[in-house]
């Protein structure tokens, strides 16, 4: 069996921390990682959080806590409980995401300045896609496919 590299071990530890501790900030996560032998910069931690698609959600008390996507199959592999999906109304498109993911995905779409997309507006779990004129629904869907089909690496969950 191949041994995990340092980054893989760190990502696994981050997942365990987020699952088993109340983490309200990057500082909380950084301290917990440090106590487990990982001294990382804020920039590295931010990249790890993004890679693992960790989001902040309201807890029972109305405070924000870090959480991982909620679904893991019986085999221990990550599955997406609500796959991202796209629907059209006239020329506009709406992408439904998991709660907390819409802004990040919309930002990725906007950052790639796709020819087919004029812009996006995001809420918590919904993205309004404004396509450019003269592009078909099929062309818009194809342009969005890399963003809609992107999933978190299962090996870290």
N, C-alpha and C positions, 0 to 999 in steps of 0.2 A: 504494500500500500504506500502511496506517495505521501510524504510528510507535507503538511500545510506550511506555506511561507508565512512570514511575519504579518503581512497585510491580511491574509485569510484568517489567521488566528485572531487578529485584532477585530476584524469584522464579526467573527463568531462571538467574541467576548462582548462586543457592543450589542449584538442581538440578545444575548443572555441578560445583559444589564437592563436593557429596555423592557424585556419581558418580566423581569423579576424585581425591579426596583422602581420607585417613583422618581422619574427624571423629568424635571421641569425646564431645564436649560442646558445649553452646551457646557456651561461651567460645571453643572452637576454631573454630566456625563464624563467630562474631562477628569474630574476628581475621582470618580469611580474607576475609570480606566487606569488612572495613575496608581490607585490602591491595588490594582490587579497587575501592575508591572508594565503598563504602557504609558509612556510619556510622549504625547503627541501635540503638535501645534494646533491652533484653532483652525487654520486653513485645511490641514489634513482631516481634522474631525468634521469639518463642513463637507468635504468631499465624500467622506465615509457615509455621513448622514444622507447625502444626496444619492449615492450609489445604492444604499440600502432602502431608499425611499421611505425613510422614517418621517412621520408627520406629527404635528401637535394636534391633540384632540382634547375636548373638554372632558374632565373626569366628573364623578358624581357630585363634587363640590363646586363645579363650574370653573375650576382652574385648568390650565393647560398642562398636559403631560405628553411626553414623547411616546409614540406607539409604532409598532410594525404593522404591515398589512395583516389582516386578520385570519387568513385562511391557510391551512397546511393540510395536505392530504394524509390519509392513513399511513401512507408510505413515507411520510415526512417531507414530501416535496411541496414546494409552494404552488398554489393554484390561485388564480384570480377569481374571487367570488362573483364579482360583477365585471365581466369583460368590458373594456371600453367599447362603446358603440357610437355610430354616427347615424343621424337621421336628418333628412332634408325637409324644409318647408319653403317652397319656391326656390329661390337661388341661395337662401341661407342654410347653413348646416349647424347642427347642434351635436356636440360630443358629450356624452355622459361618462363620468369617471367615478372612481371610488372617492369617498369624502376626503377632502384635503389635497387632492392631486391636481385639480383643474388649473390652478395658477402656474404650477411648475411646468405642466405639459404645454399650456398656452405660451408660456415664455419660451420654451424650446421651439415651438412652431414659429413664433415671431422672429426668434434669433436666426433661424435658417432662411429667412426671406424667400419663401417659396414663390415661384412665379404665379401659381394658381391661387394663392391666398393674399388678400389685401390686408387682413388683420384679424385679431381675435379679441374677445372680451371674456374674462373668466370670473366665475364665482367660486364656490367651494367645491362643487362636484359637477359643474356644467360649464362648457365652453361654447360661446357663440362664434362660429367661423364665418367670416365675410369673404366669400370667394371673389376673385376678379371676374369681370364680364368675359363672356365667350369661352368659359371653361365648363365642361360638362360635369355632372355629378360624379361620373366614373373617374374623370381626371382629378377632381378634387379628392375623392376617396383614395385614389392611388397615391396622391401626393401626401396624404395624411397617414397612410398605412404604416410607415416606420414609427410614427409617434403613437398610433393606436395599438400596435402590436408589441410595443416594447414592454418587457416584463422584468421584474426584479430577479436577480440571480438566485435560483432556488437553493444552491449549496450553502448560502449564508443563513438560511432559516431552518 
